[in-house]
Amino acid sequence: MKDFKPIKQEKTVISIRLDIDRLAIIDKEAGKVDISRNEFIVQCIDYALNNMNK
């Protein structure tokens, strides 16, 4: 079994502008799975980047 080696990923704070309706959808969907708005957006971005047509 491999040893567990936790790492701290470097993160930065950014600002984005969203229309109010889109933000409401994000908040609703994040609430459904009990995660933060930030985590939901990060997962959406990861999903999009991993599923782009190359």
PDB file of N, CA, C, O and CB in Angstrom:
ATOM      1  N   MET A   1       0.835  -1.172   0.000  1.00  0.00           N
ATOM      2  CA  MET A   1       0.000   0.000   0.000  1.00  0.00           C
ATOM      3  C   MET A   1       0.889   1.248   0.000  1.00  0.00           C
ATOM      4  O   MET A   1       1.898   1.314   0.702  1.00  0.00           O
ATOM      5  CB  MET A   1      -0.955  -0.009   1.214  1.00  0.00           C
ATOM      6  N   LYS A   2       0.483   2.241  -0.812  1.00  0.00           N
ATOM      7  CA  LYS A   2       1.246   3.487  -0.844  1.00  0.00           C
ATOM      8  C   LYS A   2       1.024   4.278   0.438  1.00  0.00           C
ATOM      9  O   LYS A   2      -0.051   4.243   1.038  1.00  0.00           O
ATOM     10  CB  LYS A   2       0.854   4.331  -2.068  1.00  0.00           C
ATOM     11  N   ASP A   3       2.069   4.991   0.837  1.00  0.00           N
ATOM     12  CA  ASP A   3       1.946   5.872   1.995  1.00  0.00           C
ATOM     13  C   ASP A   3       1.104   7.085   1.628  1.00  0.00           C
ATOM     14  O   ASP A   3       1.180   7.602   0.513  1.00  0.00           O
ATOM     15  CB  ASP A   3       3.339   6.312   2.505  1.00  0.00           C
ATOM     16  N   PHE A   4       0.303   7.524   2.585  1.00  0.00           N
ATOM     17  CA  PHE A   4      -0.499   8.726   2.395  1.00  0.00           C
ATOM     18  C   PHE A   4       0.385   9.939   2.598  1.00  0.00           C
ATOM     19  O   PHE A   4       1.011  10.095   3.646  1.00  0.00           O
ATOM     20  CB  PHE A   4      -1.707   8.755   3.364  1.00  0.00           C
ATOM     21  N   LYS A   5       0.435  10.803   1.586  1.00  0.00           N
ATOM     22  CA  LYS A   5       1.234  12.018   1.666  1.00  0.00           C
ATOM     23  C   LYS A   5       0.349  13.201   1.287  1.00  0.00           C
ATOM     24  O   LYS A   5       0.207  13.528   0.108  1.00  0.00           O
ATOM     25  CB  LYS A   5       2.490  11.932   0.740  1.00  0.00           C
ATOM     26  N   PRO A   6      -0.242  13.839   2.291  1.00  0.00           N
ATOM     27  CA  PRO A   6      -1.107  14.972   1.972  1.00  0.00           C
ATOM     28  C   PRO A   6      -0.302  16.130   1.386  1.00  0.00           C
ATOM     29  O   PRO A   6       0.848  16.365   1.756  1.00  0.00           O
ATOM     30  CB  PRO A   6      -1.861  15.434   3.223  1.00  0.00           C
ATOM     31  N   ILE A   7      -0.927  16.829   0.483  1.00  0.00           N
ATOM     32  CA  ILE A   7      -0.282  18.004  -0.117  1.00  0.00           C
ATOM     33  C   ILE A   7      -1.222  19.198   0.028  1.00  0.00           C
ATOM     34  O   ILE A   7      -2.442  19.044   0.080  1.00  0.00           O
ATOM     35  CB  ILE A   7       0.076  17.751  -1.628  1.00  0.00           C
ATOM     36  N   LYS A   8      -0.648  20.354   0.089  1.00  0.00           N
ATOM     37  CA  LYS A   8      -1.438  21.571   0.124  1.00  0.00           C
ATOM     38  C   LYS A   8      -1.350  22.212  -1.251  1.00  0.00           C
ATOM     39  O   LYS A   8      -0.289  22.663  -1.683  1.00  0.00           O
ATOM     40  CB  LYS A   8      -0.945  22.547   1.244  1.00  0.00           C
ATOM     41  N   GLN A   9      -2.484  22.241  -1.923  1.00  0.00           N
ATOM     42  CA  GLN A   9      -2.495  22.852  -3.242  1.00  0.00           C
ATOM     43  C   GLN A   9      -2.546  24.366  -3.093  1.00  0.00           C
ATOM     44  O   GLN A   9      -3.288  24.906  -2.272  1.00  0.00           O
ATOM     45  CB  GLN A   9      -3.690  22.341  -4.081  1.00  0.00           C
ATOM     46  N   GLU A  10      -1.751  25.023  -3.894  1.00  0.00           N
ATOM     47  CA  GLU A  10      -1.742  26.477  -3.863  1.00  0.00           C
ATOM     48  C   GLU A  10      -3.033  26.996  -4.489  1.00  0.00           C
ATOM     49  O   GLU A  10      -3.430  26.549  -5.565  1.00  0.00           O
ATOM     50  CB  GLU A  10      -0.499  27.043  -4.602  1.00  0.00           C
ATOM     51  N   LYS A  11      -3.670  27.919  -3.828  1.00  0.00           N
ATOM     52  CA  LYS A  11      -4.910  28.509  -4.327  1.00  0.00           C
ATOM     53  C   LYS A  11      -4.786  30.019  -4.302  1.00  0.00           C
ATOM     54  O   LYS A  11      -3.964  30.585  -3.582  1.00  0.00           O
ATOM     55  CB  LYS A  11      -6.129  28.047  -3.489  1.00  0.00           C
ATOM     56  N   THR A  12      -5.613  30.650  -5.100  1.00  0.00           N
ATOM     57  CA  THR A  12      -5.640  32.100  -5.132  1.00  0.00           C
ATOM     58  C   THR A  12      -7.087  32.572  -5.156  1.00  0.00           C
ATOM     59  O   THR A  12      -7.983  31.833  -5.565  1.00  0.00           O
ATOM     60  CB  THR A  12      -4.861  32.641  -6.353  1.00  0.00           C
ATOM     61  N   VAL A  13      -7.302  33.765  -4.729  1.00  0.00           N
ATOM     62  CA  VAL A  13      -8.633  34.348  -4.728  1.00  0.00           C
ATOM     63  C   VAL A  13      -8.812  35.125  -6.032  1.00  0.00           C
ATOM     64  O   VAL A  13      -7.945  35.901  -6.433  1.00  0.00           O
ATOM     65  CB  VAL A  13      -8.849  35.270  -3.481  1.00  0.00           C
ATOM     66  N   ILE A  14      -9.959  34.899  -6.686  1.00  0.00           N
ATOM     67  CA  ILE A  14     -10.283  35.644  -7.901  1.00  0.00           C
ATOM     68  C   ILE A  14     -11.681  36.227  -7.752  1.00  0.00           C
ATOM     69  O   ILE A  14     -12.413  35.902  -6.817  1.00  0.00           O
ATOM     70  CB  ILE A  14     -10.190  34.735  -9.169  1.00  0.00           C
ATOM     71  N   SER A  15     -12.027  37.077  -8.674  1.00  0.00           N
ATOM     72  CA  SER A  15     -13.356  37.664  -8.690  1.00  0.00           C
ATOM     73  C   SER A  15     -13.991  37.376 -10.046  1.00  0.00           C
ATOM     74  O   SER A  15     -13.336  37.499 -11.082  1.00  0.00           O
ATOM     75  CB  SER A  15     -13.302  39.198  -8.407  1.00  0.00           C
ATOM     76  N   ILE A  16     -15.267  36.991 -10.038  1.00  0.00           N
ATOM     77  CA  ILE A  16     -15.996  36.823 -11.297  1.00  0.00           C
ATOM     78  C   ILE A  16     -17.322  37.554 -11.192  1.00  0.00           C
ATOM     79  O   ILE A  16     -17.835  37.785 -10.097  1.00  0.00           O
ATOM     80  CB  ILE A  16     -16.220  35.315 -11.626  1.00  0.00           C
ATOM     81  N   ARG A  17     -17.860  37.910 -12.327  1.00  0.00           N
ATOM     82  CA  ARG A  17     -19.151  38.579 -12.361  1.00  0.00           C
ATOM     83  C   ARG A  17     -20.162  37.642 -13.013  1.00  0.00           C
ATOM     84  O   ARG A  17     -19.950  37.156 -14.124  1.00  0.00           O
ATOM     85  CB  ARG A  17     -19.065  39.934 -13.127  1.00  0.00           C
ATOM     86  N   LEU A  18     -21.266  37.396 -12.304  1.00  0.00           N
ATOM     87  CA  LEU A  18     -22.328  36.535 -12.806  1.00  0.00           C
ATOM     88  C   LEU A  18     -23.644  37.278 -12.739  1.00  0.00           C
ATOM     89  O   LEU A  18     -23.850  38.127 -11.872  1.00  0.00           O
ATOM     90  CB  LEU A  18     -22.404  35.219 -12.008  1.00  0.00           C
ATOM     91  N   ASP A  19     -24.542  36.948 -13.671  1.00  0.00           N
ATOM     92  CA  ASP A  19     -25.860  37.547 -13.543  1.00  0.00           C
ATOM     93  C   ASP A  19     -26.593  36.895 -12.365  1.00  0.00           C
ATOM     94  O   ASP A  19     -26.288  35.767 -11.976  1.00  0.00           O
ATOM     95  CB  ASP A  19     -26.673  37.389 -14.864  1.00  0.00           C
ATOM     96  N   ILE A  20     -27.538  37.608 -11.820  1.00  0.00           N
ATOM     97  CA  ILE A  20     -28.221  37.178 -10.598  1.00  0.00           C
ATOM     98  C   ILE A  20     -28.923  35.838 -10.777  1.00  0.00           C
ATOM     99  O   ILE A  20     -28.904  35.001  -9.874  1.00  0.00           O
ATOM    100  CB  ILE A  20     -29.228  38.229 -10.163  1.00  0.00           C
ATOM    101  N   ASP A  21     -29.535  35.632 -11.926  1.00  0.00           N
ATOM    102  CA  ASP A  21     -30.251  34.373 -12.153  1.00  0.00           C
ATOM    103  C   ASP A  21     -29.304  33.171 -12.168  1.00  0.00           C
ATOM    104  O   ASP A  21     -29.628  32.113 -11.629  1.00  0.00           O
ATOM    105  CB  ASP A  21     -31.022  34.438 -13.471  1.00  0.00           C
ATOM    106  N   ARG A  22     -28.147  33.340 -12.779  1.00  0.00           N
ATOM    107  CA  ARG A  22     -27.175  32.239 -12.829  1.00  0.00           C
ATOM    108  C   ARG A  22     -26.652  31.935 -11.428  1.00  0.00           C
ATOM    109  O   ARG A  22     -26.479  30.770 -11.067  1.00  0.00           O
ATOM    110  CB  ARG A  22     -25.997  32.588 -13.779  1.00  0.00           C
ATOM    111  N   LEU A  23     -26.400  32.973 -10.642  1.00  0.00           N
ATOM    112  CA  LEU A  23     -25.927  32.770  -9.277  1.00  0.00           C
ATOM    113  C   LEU A  23     -26.976  32.033  -8.436  1.00  0.00           C
ATOM    114  O   LEU A  23     -26.633  31.186  -7.611  1.00  0.00           O
ATOM    115  CB  LEU A  23     -25.578  34.120  -8.627  1.00  0.00           C
ATOM    116  N   ALA A  24     -28.233  32.353  -8.648  1.00  0.00           N
ATOM    117  CA  ALA A  24     -29.309  31.667  -7.914  1.00  0.00           C
ATOM    118  C   ALA A  24     -29.325  30.177  -8.256  1.00  0.00           C
ATOM    119  O   ALA A  24     -29.531  29.342  -7.376  1.00  0.00           O
ATOM    120  CB  ALA A  24     -30.685  32.304  -8.238  1.00  0.00           C
ATOM    121  N   ILE A  25     -29.110  29.846  -9.516  1.00  0.00           N
ATOM    122  CA  ILE A  25     -29.064  28.435  -9.931  1.00  0.00           C
ATOM    123  C   ILE A  25     -27.875  27.741  -9.275  1.00  0.00           C
ATOM    124  O   ILE A  25     -28.002  26.624  -8.775  1.00  0.00           O
ATOM    125  CB  ILE A  25     -28.975  28.313 -11.480  1.00  0.00           C
ATOM    126  N   ILE A  26     -26.727  28.399  -9.278  1.00  0.00           N
ATOM    127  CA  ILE A  26     -25.530  27.821  -8.658  1.00  0.00           C
ATOM    128  C   ILE A  26     -25.775  27.562  -7.178  1.00  0.00           C
ATOM    129  O   ILE A  26     -25.451  26.487  -6.672  1.00  0.00           O
ATOM    130  CB  ILE A  26     -24.312  28.753  -8.842  1.00  0.00           C
ATOM    131  N   ASP A  27     -26.340  28.531  -6.487  1.00  0.00           N
ATOM    132  CA  ASP A  27     -26.615  28.370  -5.058  1.00  0.00           C
ATOM    133  C   ASP A  27     -27.600  27.227  -4.805  1.00  0.00           C
ATOM    134  O   ASP A  27     -27.428  26.448  -3.868  1.00  0.00           O
ATOM    135  CB  ASP A  27     -27.167  29.676  -4.473  1.00  0.00           C
ATOM    136  N   LYS A  28     -28.619  27.135  -5.634  1.00  0.00           N
ATOM    137  CA  LYS A  28     -29.616  26.069  -5.481  1.00  0.00           C
ATOM    138  C   LYS A  28     -28.980  24.695  -5.683  1.00  0.00           C
ATOM    139  O   LYS A  28     -29.195  23.786  -4.881  1.00  0.00           O
ATOM    140  CB  LYS A  28     -30.773  26.267  -6.477  1.00  0.00           C
ATOM    141  N   GLU A  29     -28.209  24.545  -6.740  1.00  0.00           N
ATOM    142  CA  GLU A  29     -27.595  23.250  -7.038  1.00  0.00           C
ATOM    143  C   GLU A  29     -26.544  22.871  -5.997  1.00  0.00           C
ATOM    144  O   GLU A  29     -26.438  21.703  -5.624  1.00  0.00           O
ATOM    145  CB  GLU A  29     -26.963  23.274  -8.428  1.00  0.00           C
ATOM    146  N   ALA A  30     -25.773  23.839  -5.530  1.00  0.00           N
ATOM    147  CA  ALA A  30     -24.782  23.563  -4.483  1.00  0.00           C
ATOM    148  C   ALA A  30     -25.483  23.133  -3.200  1.00  0.00           C
ATOM    149  O   ALA A  30     -25.007  22.240  -2.499  1.00  0.00           O
ATOM    150  CB  ALA A  30     -23.896  24.807  -4.221  1.00  0.00           C
ATOM    151  N   GLY A  31     -26.601  23.759  -2.893  1.00  0.00           N
ATOM    152  CA  GLY A  31     -27.362  23.407  -1.700  1.00  0.00           C
ATOM    153  C   GLY A  31     -27.920  22.000  -1.750  1.00  0.00           C
ATOM    154  O   GLY A  31     -28.020  21.332  -0.722  1.00  0.00           O
ATOM    155  N   LYS A  32     -28.284  21.547  -2.940  1.00  0.00           N
ATOM    156  CA  LYS A  32     -28.828  20.191  -3.103  1.00  0.00           C
ATOM    157  C   LYS A  32     -27.842  19.118  -2.666  1.00  0.00           C
ATOM    158  O   LYS A  32     -28.237  18.066  -2.162  1.00  0.00           O
ATOM    159  CB  LYS A  32     -29.223  19.957  -4.553  1.00  0.00           C
ATOM    160  N   VAL A  33     -26.553  19.391  -2.863  1.00  0.00           N
ATOM    161  CA  VAL A  33     -25.525  18.398  -2.508  1.00  0.00           C
ATOM    162  C   VAL A  33     -24.716  18.827  -1.287  1.00  0.00           C
ATOM    163  O   VAL A  33     -23.703  18.214  -0.948  1.00  0.00           O
ATOM    164  CB  VAL A  33     -24.583  18.164  -3.692  1.00  0.00           C
ATOM    165  N   ASP A  34     -25.184  19.903  -0.625  1.00  0.00           N
ATOM    166  CA  ASP A  34     -24.596  20.382   0.623  1.00  0.00           C
ATOM    167  C   ASP A  34     -23.109  20.696   0.502  1.00  0.00           C
ATOM    168  O   ASP A  34     -22.300  20.257   1.319  1.00  0.00           O
ATOM    169  CB  ASP A  34     -24.803  19.361   1.704  1.00  0.00           C
ATOM    170  N   ILE A  35     -22.765  21.462  -0.529  1.00  0.00           N
ATOM    171  CA  ILE A  35     -21.391  21.952  -0.669  1.00  0.00           C
ATOM    172  C   ILE A  35     -21.453  23.470  -0.840  1.00  0.00           C
ATOM    173  O   ILE A  35     -22.508  24.031  -1.135  1.00  0.00           O
ATOM    174  CB  ILE A  35     -20.652  21.268  -1.887  1.00  0.00           C
ATOM    175  N   SER A  36     -20.323  24.111  -0.654  1.00  0.00           N
ATOM    176  CA  SER A  36     -20.279  25.561  -0.783  1.00  0.00           C
ATOM    177  C   SER A  36     -20.416  25.977  -2.242  1.00  0.00           C
ATOM    178  O   SER A  36     -20.170  25.196  -3.162  1.00  0.00           O
ATOM    179  CB  SER A  36     -18.977  26.112  -0.194  1.00  0.00           C
ATOM    180  N   ARG A  37     -20.810  27.215  -2.419  1.00  0.00           N
ATOM    181  CA  ARG A  37     -20.867  27.797  -3.764  1.00  0.00           C
ATOM    182  C   ARG A  37     -19.503  27.684  -4.441  1.00  0.00           C
ATOM    183  O   ARG A  37     -19.412  27.312  -5.611  1.00  0.00           O
ATOM    184  CB  ARG A  37     -21.319  29.278  -3.702  1.00  0.00           C
ATOM    185  N   ASN A  38     -18.451  28.006  -3.702  1.00  0.00           N
ATOM    186  CA  ASN A  38     -17.105  27.952  -4.253  1.00  0.00           C
ATOM    187  C   ASN A  38     -16.752  26.540  -4.726  1.00  0.00           C
ATOM    188  O   ASN A  38     -16.261  26.360  -5.840  1.00  0.00           O
ATOM    189  CB  ASN A  38     -16.093  28.426  -3.214  1.00  0.00           C
ATOM    190  N   GLU A  39     -17.002  25.547  -3.882  1.00  0.00           N
ATOM    191  CA  GLU A  39     -16.662  24.165  -4.253  1.00  0.00           C
ATOM    192  C   GLU A  39     -17.465  23.725  -5.465  1.00  0.00           C
ATOM    193  O   GLU A  39     -16.941  23.030  -6.335  1.00  0.00           O
ATOM    194  CB  GLU A  39     -16.914  23.205  -3.075  1.00  0.00           C
ATOM    195  N   PHE A  40     -18.724  24.117  -5.532  1.00  0.00           N
ATOM    196  CA  PHE A  40     -19.557  23.771  -6.683  1.00  0.00           C
ATOM    197  C   PHE A  40     -18.967  24.357  -7.966  1.00  0.00           C
ATOM    198  O   PHE A  40     -18.848  23.662  -8.976  1.00  0.00           O
ATOM    199  CB  PHE A  40     -21.003  24.276  -6.478  1.00  0.00           C
ATOM    200  N   ILE A  41     -18.598  25.638  -7.921  1.00  0.00           N
ATOM    201  CA  ILE A  41     -18.027  26.290  -9.102  1.00  0.00           C
ATOM    202  C   ILE A  41     -16.711  25.631  -9.499  1.00  0.00           C
ATOM    203  O   ILE A  41     -16.467  25.403 -10.684  1.00  0.00           O
ATOM    204  CB  ILE A  41     -17.810  27.791  -8.840  1.00  0.00           C
ATOM    205  N   VAL A  42     -15.857  25.320  -8.519  1.00  0.00           N
ATOM    206  CA  VAL A  42     -14.580  24.654  -8.815  1.00  0.00           C
ATOM    207  C   VAL A  42     -14.834  23.314  -9.494  1.00  0.00           C
ATOM    208  O   VAL A  42     -14.163  22.983 -10.471  1.00  0.00           O
ATOM    209  CB  VAL A  42     -13.750  24.452  -7.520  1.00  0.00           C
ATOM    210  N   GLN A  43     -15.793  22.537  -8.990  1.00  0.00           N
ATOM    211  CA  GLN A  43     -16.090  21.234  -9.585  1.00  0.00           C
ATOM    212  C   GLN A  43     -16.663  21.387 -10.993  1.00  0.00           C
ATOM    213  O   GLN A  43     -16.369  20.576 -11.871  1.00  0.00           O
ATOM    214  CB  GLN A  43     -17.071  20.455  -8.701  1.00  0.00           C
ATOM    215  N   CYS A  44     -17.472  22.412 -11.213  1.00  0.00           N
ATOM    216  CA  CYS A  44     -17.995  22.665 -12.555  1.00  0.00           C
ATOM    217  C   CYS A  44     -16.862  22.995 -13.528  1.00  0.00           C
ATOM    218  O   CYS A  44     -16.838  22.504 -14.656  1.00  0.00           O
ATOM    219  CB  CYS A  44     -19.019  23.813 -12.523  1.00  0.00           C
ATOM    220  N   ILE A  45     -15.935  23.824 -13.081  1.00  0.00           N
ATOM    221  CA  ILE A  45     -14.792  24.182 -13.934  1.00  0.00           C
ATOM    222  C   ILE A  45     -13.947  22.943 -14.229  1.00  0.00           C
ATOM    223  O   ILE A  45     -13.558  22.716 -15.374  1.00  0.00           O
ATOM    224  CB  ILE A  45     -13.923  25.280 -13.258  1.00  0.00           C
ATOM    225  N   ASP A  46     -13.660  22.140 -13.198  1.00  0.00           N
ATOM    226  CA  ASP A  46     -12.887  20.911 -13.409  1.00  0.00           C
ATOM    227  C   ASP A  46     -13.580  19.992 -14.410  1.00  0.00           C
ATOM    228  O   ASP A  46     -12.939  19.436 -15.302  1.00  0.00           O
ATOM    229  CB  ASP A  46     -12.678  20.174 -12.077  1.00  0.00           C
ATOM    230  N   TYR A  47     -14.886  19.837 -14.254  1.00  0.00           N
ATOM    231  CA  TYR A  47     -15.649  18.982 -15.165  1.00  0.00           C
ATOM    232  C   TYR A  47     -15.537  19.502 -16.594  1.00  0.00           C
ATOM    233  O   TYR A  47     -15.275  18.736 -17.522  1.00  0.00           O
ATOM    234  CB  TYR A  47     -17.131  18.911 -14.736  1.00  0.00           C
ATOM    235  N   ALA A  48     -15.734  20.793 -16.763  1.00  0.00           N
ATOM    236  CA  ALA A  48     -15.669  21.392 -18.102  1.00  0.00           C
ATOM    237  C   ALA A  48     -14.286  21.211 -18.724  1.00  0.00           C
ATOM    238  O   ALA A  48     -14.169  20.841 -19.892  1.00  0.00           O
ATOM    239  CB  ALA A  48     -16.022  22.885 -18.037  1.00  0.00           C
ATOM    240  N   LEU A  49     -13.252  21.470 -17.949  1.00  0.00           N
ATOM    241  CA  LEU A  49     -11.890  21.339 -18.479  1.00  0.00           C
ATOM    242  C   LEU A  49     -11.550  19.891 -18.832  1.00  0.00           C
ATOM    243  O   LEU A  49     -10.856  19.634 -19.816  1.00  0.00           O
ATOM    244  CB  LEU A  49     -10.880  21.873 -17.465  1.00  0.00           C
ATOM    245  N   ASN A  50     -12.036  18.954 -18.031  1.00  0.00           N
ATOM    246  CA  ASN A  50     -11.752  17.545 -18.296  1.00  0.00           C
ATOM    247  C   ASN A  50     -12.582  16.956 -19.421  1.00  0.00           C
ATOM    248  O   ASN A  50     -12.286  15.862 -19.902  1.00  0.00           O
ATOM    249  CB  ASN A  50     -11.973  16.748 -17.059  1.00  0.00           C
ATOM    250  N   ASN A  51     -13.609  17.660 -19.841  1.00  0.00           N
ATOM    251  CA  ASN A  51     -14.494  17.133 -20.885  1.00  0.00           C
ATOM    252  C   ASN A  51     -14.534  17.991 -22.147  1.00  0.00           C
ATOM    253  O   ASN A  51     -15.445  17.863 -22.965  1.00  0.00           O
ATOM    254  CB  ASN A  51     -15.884  16.995 -20.342  1.00  0.00           C
ATOM    255  N   MET A  52     -13.551  18.856 -22.295  1.00  0.00           N
ATOM    256  CA  MET A  52     -13.475  19.672 -23.501  1.00  0.00           C
ATOM    257  C   MET A  52     -13.063  18.790 -24.677  1.00  0.00           C
ATOM    258  O   MET A  52     -12.280  17.854 -24.522  1.00  0.00           O
ATOM    259  CB  MET A  52     -12.475  20.850 -23.315  1.00  0.00           C
ATOM    260  N   ASN A  53     -13.595  19.101 -25.841  1.00  0.00           N
ATOM    261  CA  ASN A  53     -13.169  18.389 -27.045  1.00  0.00           C
ATOM    262  C   ASN A  53     -11.759  18.835 -27.389  1.00  0.00           C
ATOM    263  O   ASN A  53     -11.467  20.026 -27.503  1.00  0.00           O
ATOM    264  CB  ASN A  53     -14.145  18.649 -28.238  1.00  0.00           C
ATOM    265  N   LYS A  54     -10.907  17.858 -27.548  1.00  0.00           N
ATOM    266  CA  LYS A  54      -9.505  18.177 -27.848  1.00  0.00           C
ATOM    267  C   LYS A  54      -9.168  17.835 -29.263  1.00  0.00           C
ATOM    268  O   LYS A  54      -8.031  18.036 -29.692  1.00  0.00           O
ATOM    269  CB  LYS A  54      -8.569  17.446 -26.911  1.00  0.00           C
TER     270      LYS A  54
END
